[in-house]
Amino acid sequence: MVPMTGNRHPRRRRSSSRTVALLSLALVVGAAALIADNEGPGRSTARAHEGAAPAPPAGPHAHRSGSGAGRAGRADRAADDRAVQRVLQRTSYISVGSPRRKDVALTFDDGPGPATRRILRILRDSHVPATFFVVGRAVQLDPAAVRAERQQGDVIGNHTEDHAMMGRLAPAAQQAEIRADEEALRRAGVPSWPLFRPPYGSFSASTLSVLKSLRMLMVLWTVDTKDFSQPGVQRIVYTALSGARGGAIVLMHDGGGNRSETAAALPRILKGLRVRGFHLVTVPQLVRDDPPPRNQPPPRSLSGG
């Protein structure tokens, strides 16, 4: 007879251990299911994507993509419209916002033109919104380019039908120039914003009266890159970056001539502004977040008025 050592009932002890293990496993599974129910599908999806690269920022400064913006995009448009109308209650124009925030608005005039699509690709790839002041006759030649601007989430303002020097026109002719540009955009299927930029910086007291009747804000600029004169890529970059400050509006061109230098300078301008901590916005966003100072002096025409 073999003497017994250790436990007197080994089979009973092993059975008891398995029972405890099974009960423990059941408790763990139940707790995991309860946590999953409390988290819901949104949280569990977020947990699955932990460690992934962050998505581009949402909110009013995000570069929205046309119809994909949906309800949020319409809400932003309404808020920006209200901001423009609030500014119009105290001033007829904007050339710079407040310096409270490091916002800079990039603007492009005289398009659409041959460089427009290249500029749009650069802005899209950099997730940067811009404001385009379009000429009616150019819109008629290339309505698809303006639709692409809208689809990309950029803002489209009025720059007259024929790039007219407004300071030299009678009030009725000035209004006709603005109305014709709006009609060209309507035919292209693109709604315009209540923003107007006078070609050559030329306007008169009559221009301001016409804009007031149309409830439109005149948009001038803080920094003129003079890219229209084709001074060279390096000069365009230097002028844009050296003049940038909080609330600045930068003037460039995507139409009205050869704008290949502007397109070549744009990536360097975007990088330089971001390195300096500037946030790139549209003019309506600038008006909403950094409205112009109160009690601005009357605007001065730069030519022809």
GUFI-994555 format. One line per 10 residues: their letters; for each residue x, y, z of N, C-alpha, C. Coordinates in steps of 0.02 Angstrom, whole numbers. Each point is the difference from the previous one (the first is absolute). Example, Ala and Ser with C-alpha at 12.3 -4.5 7.8 and 13.67 -1.06 7.14 Angstrom:
AS> 660 -284 390 -45 59 0 45 60 0; -18 53 -36 42 59 3 -39 55 37
//
This chain:
MVPMTGNRHP> 42 -59 0 -42 59 0 44 61 0; -15 44 -51 41 60 -7 -25 51 49; 46 27 40 -21 50 49 -23 64 -34; -51 34 25 -26 63 -28 39 58 29; 17 46 -46 35 61 21 -39 61 -24; 8 56 31 -35 61 -21 -73 -4 14; -42 23 -50 -73 4 10 -29 -70 -1; -50 -9 42 -33 -64 3 -49 -9 -58; -28 57 -31 -50 -6 -53 21 43 -60; 49 -19 -40 25 40 -56 -52 13 -53
RRRRSSSRTV> -42 -49 -17 -50 11 -53 -49 55 20; -23 -3 65 -48 50 23 30 70 -1; 66 6 18 32 66 0 7 27 -71; 19 -43 -49 6 23 -69 -67 22 -28; -53 -35 16 -68 19 -23 -19 68 29; 16 11 63 -16 64 32 38 57 -33; 64 -11 -18 41 52 -32 -28 19 -67; -22 -51 -39 -29 16 -66 -63 41 7; -40 -15 51 -62 38 11 15 73 15; 50 12 42 19 69 16 25 37 -62
ALLSLALVVG> 40 -35 -41 27 31 -60 -55 19 -48; -50 -45 -9 -55 14 -45 -42 59 24; -12 3 66 -37 56 28 37 66 -11; 66 -1 9 40 60 -9 -3 24 -73; 5 -49 -47 -3 17 -71 -67 32 -18; -54 -29 29 -67 27 -14 -6 71 25; 28 13 59 -3 68 27 38 50 -44; 59 -21 -27 39 43 -43 -37 16 -64; -29 -53 -31 -38 10 -63 -59 46 11; -36 -10 55 -57 42 14 19 72 11
AAALIADNEG> 56 11 36 22 69 11 20 33 -66; 33 -37 -44 20 28 -65 -60 20 -41; -52 -43 1 -61 15 -37 -34 63 27; 0 6 67 -31 59 31 36 64 -20; 68 -3 -1 39 59 -19 -14 19 -73; -4 -51 -43 -13 13 -71 -68 33 -9; -51 -24 38 -67 30 -5 1 72 22; 39 16 53 2 68 24 38 46 -48; 52 -27 -33 38 42 -46 -40 16 -62; -38 -47 -26 -37 12 -61 46 -5 -60
PGRSTARAHE> -29 2 -62 40 -9 -60 49 56 -12; -19 62 19 45 56 -13 63 -6 40; -6 -17 65 60 -5 42 44 -58 -20; -31 -57 -15 40 -58 -18 37 13 -66; -31 38 -47 34 17 -62 58 46 14; -11 49 44 55 46 18 57 -38 32; -16 -49 44 52 -40 32 39 -39 -53; -35 -25 -51 34 -39 -52 49 42 -39; -13 67 -3 44 44 -39 51 36 42; 7 -18 64 50 33 41 69 -10 -30
GAAPAPPAGP> 38 54 0 68 -3 -27 3 19 -73; -59 7 -34 0 20 -69 15 74 -5; 21 23 -60 14 71 -10 -64 40 8; 3 60 32 -60 39 10 -28 25 -65; -66 6 -4 -33 26 -59 8 75 -2; -10 33 -59 3 73 -3 -51 29 48; 14 59 29 -45 28 50 -68 17 -28; -51 -12 42 -68 19 -20 -15 68 28; -60 25 -15 -20 64 27 2 54 -53; -8 63 19 -6 52 -49 60 11 -43
HAHRSGSGAG> 59 -22 22 60 11 -40 17 -60 -44; -38 -54 5 16 -58 -42 -14 17 -73; 40 -26 -45 -11 10 -71 -53 -49 -23; -61 24 -6 -55 -44 -16 0 -15 -75; -32 -55 -17 -1 -23 -69 -70 4 -29; -20 59 -19 -62 10 -37 -60 -35 29; -34 -41 -42 -61 -33 21 13 -49 56; 61 -24 8 15 -45 55 -3 33 68; 0 67 1 -3 35 64 -68 -10 33; -53 -9 -40 -66 -14 26 -26 53 47
RAGRADRAAD> -35 -23 52 -32 46 46 50 45 36; 58 -28 19 50 41 34 25 57 -45; 9 -15 -64 22 52 -46 -51 55 -8; -64 -19 -3 -53 51 -5 -3 42 63; 11 -31 57 0 37 63 57 50 2; 59 -21 -23 57 46 -2 -14 57 -48; -30 -15 -57 -16 53 -49 -48 50 31; -50 -23 35 -48 45 32 34 43 52; 44 -30 40 35 38 52 46 52 -31; 34 -18 -54 44 48 -34 -39 57 -31
DRAVQRVLQR> -58 -17 -29 -43 52 -29 -22 50 53; -19 -27 58 -21 45 54 58 44 23; 60 -29 2 59 39 20 13 57 -49; -6 -13 -65 9 52 -50 -51 56 9; -62 -19 12 -52 51 9 11 40 64; 25 -31 52 15 37 62 55 52 -13; 50 -19 -38 54 48 -15 -27 57 -43; -45 -15 -46 -29 52 -43 -39 52 40; -23 -18 59 -37 48 40 44 56 27; 66 -11 0 44 51 27 55 23 -47
TSYISVGSPR> 10 -35 -56 51 21 -48 -18 -25 -69; 26 34 -51 -15 -18 -69 53 -45 -30; 56 -9 35 55 -36 -30 42 -36 53; 45 -44 -25 50 -31 43 64 -4 -40; 55 18 32 66 -9 -31 45 -41 46; -21 -7 63 37 -40 48 -47 -17 58; 8 -58 29 -39 -18 58 36 23 64; -26 -22 56 32 18 63 61 -45 10; 49 23 39 60 -40 11 -6 -50 57; -60 -11 26 -8 -43 58 22 -71 -14
RKDVALTFDD> -11 -23 -60 18 -68 -18 46 2 -60; 38 -53 -10 48 -2 -56 -34 -31 -61; -54 33 -22 -35 -22 -60 24 41 -60; 9 -33 -57 18 32 -63 -46 -26 -54; -27 45 -41 -44 -19 -55 37 9 -66; 6 -54 -37 29 2 -67 -55 14 -51; 11 48 -44 -51 17 -50 32 1 -70; -40 -20 -50 24 -4 -69 -50 37 -45; 26 45 -42 -42 42 -43 5 -20 -73; -49 25 -39 0 2 -73 -14 -67 -34
GPGPATRRIL> -12 -52 37 -12 -65 -31 -73 -10 -18; -13 -61 -22 48 -55 -8 45 9 -60; 59 -30 4 48 3 -55 37 -66 -6; 50 -3 -44 37 -63 -10 33 -27 63; 18 42 48 35 -23 60 -49 -20 56; -64 12 -10 -48 -11 54 0 -71 26; -2 -48 -45 -5 -70 21 64 -23 36; 56 24 -23 63 -17 35 -1 29 71; -22 61 7 -5 32 65 -50 -38 44; -56 -20 -29 -49 -38 38 28 -66 26
RILRDSHVPA> 40 -35 -42 30 -63 22 47 11 59; 39 54 -3 47 14 54 -38 15 65; -53 39 -5 -40 16 59 -34 -62 28; -27 -42 -45 -33 -61 22 48 -47 36; 58 -10 -30 49 -46 29 27 25 67; -3 66 10 24 30 63 -56 12 49; -62 -17 -18 -58 10 42 -7 74 20; 8 43 -49 -4 73 11 -58 29 -40; -44 39 32 -53 35 -36 24 68 -24; -31 25 -52 18 66 -25 -62 36 -25
TFFVVGRAVQ> 8 63 -18 -55 40 -26 18 23 -70; -43 -14 -48 11 18 -70 -48 56 -21; 28 55 -23 -41 55 -28 2 -6 -75; -56 -22 -28 -2 -20 -71 -28 55 -44; 22 -1 -63 -24 47 -52 -52 -36 -42; -56 33 -12 -56 -31 -34 17 -29 -68; 38 37 -40 16 -25 -67 45 -62 4; 43 -4 51 41 -60 9 -42 -59 23; -50 13 42 -46 -52 22 -36 -30 -60; -21 42 -47 -35 -24 -59 44 -44 -44
LDPAAVRAER> 65 15 -1 47 -40 -40 15 -67 32; -1 -3 67 18 -62 35 -43 -9 62; -65 -11 -8 -43 -8 59 19 -61 42; 29 -52 -31 17 -60 38 53 15 53; 45 47 -14 52 17 49 -31 32 63; -50 41 -11 -33 32 58 -40 -52 39; -31 -46 -36 -35 -54 35 49 -42 41; 60 -9 -26 51 -37 37 20 37 64; 4 66 -4 15 40 59 -54 -11 54; -62 3 -22 -55 -10 47 1 -71 28
QQGDVIGNHT> 10 -49 -43 1 -70 22 54 -12 52; 55 37 -6 56 -10 45 -11 36 67; -51 42 4 -15 34 62 29 70 5; 24 27 -56 26 68 0 -56 51 -7; 15 62 15 -49 55 -2 9 38 -65; -56 21 -30 2 35 -64 -33 68 8; 39 52 -16 -25 68 5 -2 33 -68; -27 61 -2 -13 38 -62 58 46 -16; 21 -1 -64 56 42 -23 -19 36 -65; -63 13 -9 -32 32 -58 -2 -46 -61
EDHAMMGRLA> -39 21 -49 -8 -39 -61 62 6 -46; 27 61 -6 54 12 -49 64 27 31; 10 -10 64 58 28 35 3 76 -9; -56 30 13 -9 72 -12 30 42 56; 26 58 -17 24 48 49 -60 39 26; -26 -21 57 -64 24 24 -1 74 15; 57 27 23 2 71 17 -13 46 -58; 3 -25 -61 -11 41 -60 -69 -11 -31; -41 -41 32 -67 -16 -28 -55 35 39; -54 13 -35 -60 27 32 -31 -54 44
PAAQQAEIRA> -40 20 50 -29 -50 45 -38 -56 -36; -39 18 -51 -39 -52 -35 46 -50 -35; 54 25 -28 48 -45 -33 36 -45 50; 14 27 58 32 -40 53 -46 -57 21; -63 17 12 -47 -52 20 -8 -53 -54; 1 22 -63 -6 -48 -56 59 -48 -1; 60 25 15 59 -43 1 -7 -54 54; -24 20 59 -7 -47 55 -55 -51 -15; -56 25 -26 -57 -44 -16 19 -51 -54; 37 22 -50 18 -45 -55 46 -56 25
DEEALRRAGV> 45 17 46 43 -52 29 -42 -50 39; -47 24 39 -44 -45 37 -40 -45 -47; -21 28 -56 -38 -40 -49 44 -54 -31; 63 16 -14 45 -50 -28 9 -58 49; 5 16 64 7 -53 50 -64 -40 5; -57 33 -3 -64 -36 4 -6 -49 -58; 19 21 -59 -3 -45 -58 49 -58 7; 54 11 34 49 -54 12 -24 -46 56; -55 18 33 -25 -42 54 36 10 65; 30 60 10 40 13 59 -27 63 36
PSWPLFRPPY> -24 -7 61 -22 59 37 59 41 24; -5 66 -7 55 43 23 -12 23 71; 53 24 31 -3 28 67 -10 75 -4; -24 33 52 -9 73 -1 65 36 10; 50 -17 -41 67 28 4 19 29 -67; 30 59 1 20 34 -62 71 26 6; 40 -12 -51 67 30 -3 4 44 -62; 17 63 9 4 45 -58 64 -12 -40; -5 -10 -65 60 -7 -41 45 61 6; 64 -11 3 50 52 7 -5 38 66
GSFSASTLSV> -44 -21 45 -12 38 61 -35 65 -14; -35 4 -56 -33 62 -21 -74 0 20; -20 51 37 -70 7 19 -13 74 17; -62 16 10 -21 68 17 -54 -3 53; -23 58 21 -55 2 47 -61 -33 -29; -9 6 -65 -56 -33 -33 5 -76 5; 62 -26 -5 10 -72 7 -24 -24 68; 18 37 52 -21 -19 67 -76 3 8; -31 49 -32 -73 5 3 -33 -59 -36; 28 -18 -57 -27 -58 -37 7 -64 41
LKSLRMLMVL> 59 -9 30 11 -60 40 -46 -1 61; -12 58 30 -45 2 57 -70 -21 -20; -23 22 -59 -67 -19 -23 -4 -75 -14; 56 -29 -19 2 -72 -15 20 -42 62; 14 34 55 20 -32 63 62 -44 -12; 50 32 -31 63 -35 -15 58 36 35; 48 -40 23 59 26 35 58 7 -50; 31 58 -1 58 9 -43 62 -28 35; 37 -42 -35 58 -34 28 63 27 -34; 39 37 37 65 24 -25 54 -49 24
WTVDTKDFSQ> 60 23 15 53 -47 18 51 33 45; 37 -43 34 54 21 44 67 -6 -35; 8 -54 -38 64 -16 -34 -13 -9 -74; 33 40 -41 -4 -6 -73 65 -33 -24; -5 -62 -23 61 -35 -22 26 26 -67; -43 37 -36 18 26 -66 21 -56 -47; -30 -58 10 16 -57 -44 -21 12 -72; -47 46 -12 -22 15 -68 57 25 -43; 51 31 32 57 27 -38 54 -53 -12; -12 -61 23 47 -56 -8 70 19 24
PGVQRIVYTA> 6 16 65 65 22 27 47 -58 15; -23 -61 -9 40 -59 17 -29 -35 61; 8 -65 2 -29 -41 53 26 22 69; 66 9 5 29 18 65 -28 66 26; -11 48 -44 -26 65 21 -71 -6 24; -41 -40 -34 -69 -10 21 -2 -31 69; 40 -52 10 2 -34 65 22 50 55; 52 37 -13 26 47 50 -53 52 18; -33 29 -49 -50 52 13 -58 -27 41; -23 -60 -17 -57 -30 37 19 -13 73
LSGARGGAIV> 59 -29 11 20 -19 67 21 60 42; 34 48 -29 24 57 39 -57 46 21; -54 0 -39 -56 44 17 -54 -34 43; 6 -64 11 -52 -36 37 -2 20 73; -60 7 26 -12 14 71 -71 -22 16; -16 -1 64 -67 -21 19 -54 42 -32; -47 -32 -34 -54 36 -33 15 22 -71; 58 -19 -27 21 24 -66 -41 -32 -56; -10 38 -53 -31 -24 -62 53 7 -54; 19 -56 -31 54 -2 -49 -29 -2 -70
LMHDGGGNRS> 22 46 -43 -24 5 -69 47 -36 -47; -29 -48 -38 35 -34 -55 -48 -6 -58; 22 -31 -54 -42 -6 -60 4 -71 -29; -57 -24 -23 -1 -64 -35 -22 8 -72; -15 62 -21 -21 13 -68 26 67 -23; -20 19 -62 19 64 -27 69 2 -30; 32 -57 -9 67 -3 -29 35 -64 20; 65 -1 -12 40 -59 17 11 -1 76; -28 -49 33 5 -4 73 39 -61 23; 46 -23 -43 40 -58 18 46 15 59
ETAAALPRIL> 24 62 6 42 17 57 -40 -3 65; -62 23 -2 -42 -3 59 -11 -72 22; -15 -44 -48 -10 -70 16 63 -32 29; 58 19 -28 63 -28 25 17 26 69; -20 62 14 15 29 66 -47 -24 55; -59 -22 -19 -52 -15 50 21 -53 51; 28 -58 -19 19 -49 51 49 28 51; 47 42 -21 48 29 46 -33 51 46; -49 36 -27 -37 48 41 -40 -37 54; -34 -53 -19 -39 -39 48 44 -28 55
KGLRVRGFHL> 56 -29 -20 45 -29 50 28 54 46; 20 57 -29 29 54 40 -50 29 50; -62 9 -21 -51 26 45 -13 -48 58; -3 -64 -16 -14 -49 52 58 -6 49; 61 2 -26 58 -2 45 -1 58 49; -25 57 -23 -5 59 43 -62 0 45; -39 -54 -3 -57 -7 44 -64 32 -23; -4 18 -64 -61 31 -26 -51 -53 -19; -63 18 8 -56 -43 -17 -33 28 -63; -6 -40 -52 -24 23 -65 -75 -8 -5
VTVPQLVRDD> -35 55 -16 -73 1 1 -26 36 -62; -66 -3 -9 -32 40 -52 -16 69 28; -19 46 -44 -19 67 23 -61 -3 46; -53 -38 -16 -57 -4 47 21 -28 68; 45 -49 1 24 -26 64 39 53 38; 39 39 -35 38 54 31 -48 51 30; -53 17 -37 -49 48 24 -36 -26 61; -12 -65 1 -35 -30 57 44 -4 62; 63 -22 -9 45 -11 57 40 61 20; 20 40 -49 42 58 11 -28 60 -38
PPPRNQPPPR> -58 26 19 -30 55 -37 44 62 1; -8 44 -50 42 60 -2 -13 45 60; 48 43 16 -9 45 57 -60 46 -10; -29 21 55 -54 50 -4 30 68 -16; -43 44 -25 20 69 -15 59 3 -48; -4 -41 -53 52 4 -51 -4 67 -37; 56 25 -22 -3 61 -42 -33 -17 -67; -26 50 -35 -31 -14 -65 51 -32 -47; -21 -46 -42 47 -33 -46 25 49 -53; 61 -11 -22 29 42 -52 10 -40 -63
SLSGG> -25 28 -56 9 -34 -64 73 1 -19; 24 -55 -28 71 -4 -20 12 28 -69; -54 7 -39 9 30 -67 -69 17 -28; -2 49 -41 -60 15 -39 -59 26 38; 9 25 61 -59 24 35 18 43 59
//
